[in-house]
Amino acid sequence: MRALRPLFFVVMTLGSAAITYSSLVYFDAEELPPFMLEKLPLPHEELWLGALKVHVSAAAFAFPACLLLLSRTLLKRFPKFHRWLGRINGGVTLFALVPSGFYLSVFAKGGALSTAGFMFSGTIVMFAMTRAIAAARAKDLVTHQRFVLHVVAQMAVAVISRAMLFAADFAGLDSDRAYIASLWIPVIGCAAFVELISPRRNHVPLARPLVARV
């Protein structure tokens, strides 16, 4: 597992950079993004485009920040920077990334199943980030690590999903079914994987103190 850690960081960093680069067109005032054209007509085009810009900007900061916060070297050498970056990232995630994502999910391609998938992923991020912040304040590092990994895993869904869509398109699979599958499979799979690898607090049996006293 440790051997795959550097590969994960490289792939996710490159994937995040590629998504950000491809999203720059959303900020071109003279051109309608192709992603928007396929959704027309929209009831509130300006609101939707504003939410998209907020979501893209927040994701461009939050995901790389999450990857950086996983660095043990950063934590050991620059603990104050780690704490402040975590606080800023928590605010960006909870007050920009997740709310804008919830709004955009209402208009997601694939209908109700896609909307539910995006909202489920966003709910995991919101709950996990809240728990991670609370655990950090309580100095519960085991719980903090577990829920930070959940946040990172759900953000990684964006990269994994696009890779799956590329593979599905190359294989000539049905685009609508591939879109839904490439959303739900990584969302559930990443959540399950984090639960599988996350450390758990060791609970001391209630009988142990009694035996010690005896």
N, C-alpha and C positions, 0 to 999 in steps of 0.2 A: 504493500500500500504506500509506504514512504517513497519507493522508487517512482511511483506514478505522480507524486505531488508536484515536482517541477514541470512535468508534461501538462498537468491540469492547469497550472498557472499560465504557461505559455499559450496553450490553446484558447483559454478563456480570455486572456488579454488581447490576443490577436482577433478573436471573435468579437469582443466588445468594440475594439477599434474599427473593425470592418463594418459593424452595424452603425456606429456613430458616423463614419464616413459616408455610408450610403444614405444616411438620414439628413445630410446637409441640405438636400434639395427642399426639405420642408421649410427652410428659412429663406428661400428665394422668393421675394415678394412678386416677381414678374412671372412666376411659373407655378401652376398647380401641380402638386405632387401626384404621381401616378397612383399612389396608395389611396389618395383622396378621390381621384376620378372614378375609381371602381365602386365607390360608396355613394356617389351622387344619385338622387338628390338627398341632401342632409337637412334636417329641420333647422339647425343653427350652424351654418358652415363656419362662421368666424369663431364661435365657441369651440367647435370641434377642433379646428385648426390650432386654436390657442392651447387647448388641452394636449394636443399632440406635441406641440413645441415644448410645453412644460414637461411632458413625460419623457421625451427624447433627451432634453437637457438634464433632467434629474437622473435618468438611467446612465447617461454618459459620465456623470460624476459618481453615482452611487456604486455601480458595479466595480469599476477599478478601485474605488476607495475600500470596498469590502475585501477585495483581493489583497490590497496593501495591508489592511488591518489583520489579515491572517498571518502576516510575516512575524515569525518569532524573533527575528533579529531586530525588527522595528520596536517590538514590545520591550525587549530587554535593554536596548540602547537608548530609545527615546520614548519612555513610558508616558510622558506628558503629551507629546505629539500624538501618540496612540489614543489617549483619552479624548483629546479635543477633536481629532479627526472622527472618532467614533460618535461623539456628540453631534457634530455637524452632519455626519452621514445619517444618523438616526433621524434628525429633523428633516433632512431632504427626503428621506425615504417615506416617513410617516405623513408629511404635510405636502409633498409634491408628487413623488413617484406613485404612491398607492392611490390617492384620490383621483389623479388624472387617469390612471389605468382603469379604475372602476368606471369612470365616465366613458372612456373609449371602448371598453368591453361591450357596452350596450349596442354598439354599431359594428361589432366584430363580424368578420366573414365566417360563414358557417352557421349563423343563427344562434338559437338558444343554447346548443351544446357548447359552442365556442365561448359564448358569453359566460356560461357557468364555469367553464374551465379557467378563463382569465380571472374571474372573480374568486374562484377557489384558490388559485395561486396567489392573488393579491391578499386574500384573507390570511393565508399562511405567512406571507411576508409581514403583514401588519401585526399579527399575533406574536410571531417569533421575534420581531424587532422590539416590541414592547417588553416581552419577557427577557430578552437579552439585556436591555437597558436596566430593567429592575434588578436582574441578577448581578450586573456589574456594580450597581450602587450598593448592593448587599454584600459585595465581594465574594459572591458564589461563582467561582470561575468555571466550575464543571458545568453548571446550568447555562452560564453565559456562553461558553464555547458551543454547547449543543444547539442553542437557538440562533447563534450567529451563523453556524453551518447551514441551518435551515434557510436563513435569508440568502446566503450565497448560492445555495443549491437552486432556489426558485429564480434567482436572477440569471443563473446559468441556463435555465430553461430556454431563454431567448436564443442563445447560441446553439444549443442542442436541437431545438425545434427547427431552426433554419437549415441546419445540416441534414436533418431528416427530410425536410421538404425538398432540398436539392437532390437527395438520393431518390425520393419518390418520383420527382419529375424526370430524373434520368432513367428510372425504371419504367416510366410511362404509366404510373398508377393514377387512379381517379383523383383529381385534385381536391375535390371537396372532402372526401373521406380521408385523404392523406393529411389535409389541413387539421382536421379534428384529431386524428390519431397522433400527429406530431405535436399536438398541444397536450393532450391528456396523458400520453405515455410518459413523457419526461416530467410532467408535474407530479404525478403519483410516484413514478420511479425515483425521482430525486428525493422526495420526502421520505420514502421508505428506506432509501440508501443511507440517508443521514441518521435515521433512527437505528439502523443496523450498526453503524460505525461509531456512534456517539458513546462516550463513556458515561457510566451511570454512577451516582453516589452510592457508596456502600452503606447499606442500612445495618446497624448493629442490632442483633436480636435482643428483645426485651429481657430474656432470661439471663443474658450474659452478666449484667451488673449484679444480679442476685447471686449467681454462682461465685462471682468474684468476692462478694461480701462474705459468703459462707466459707 
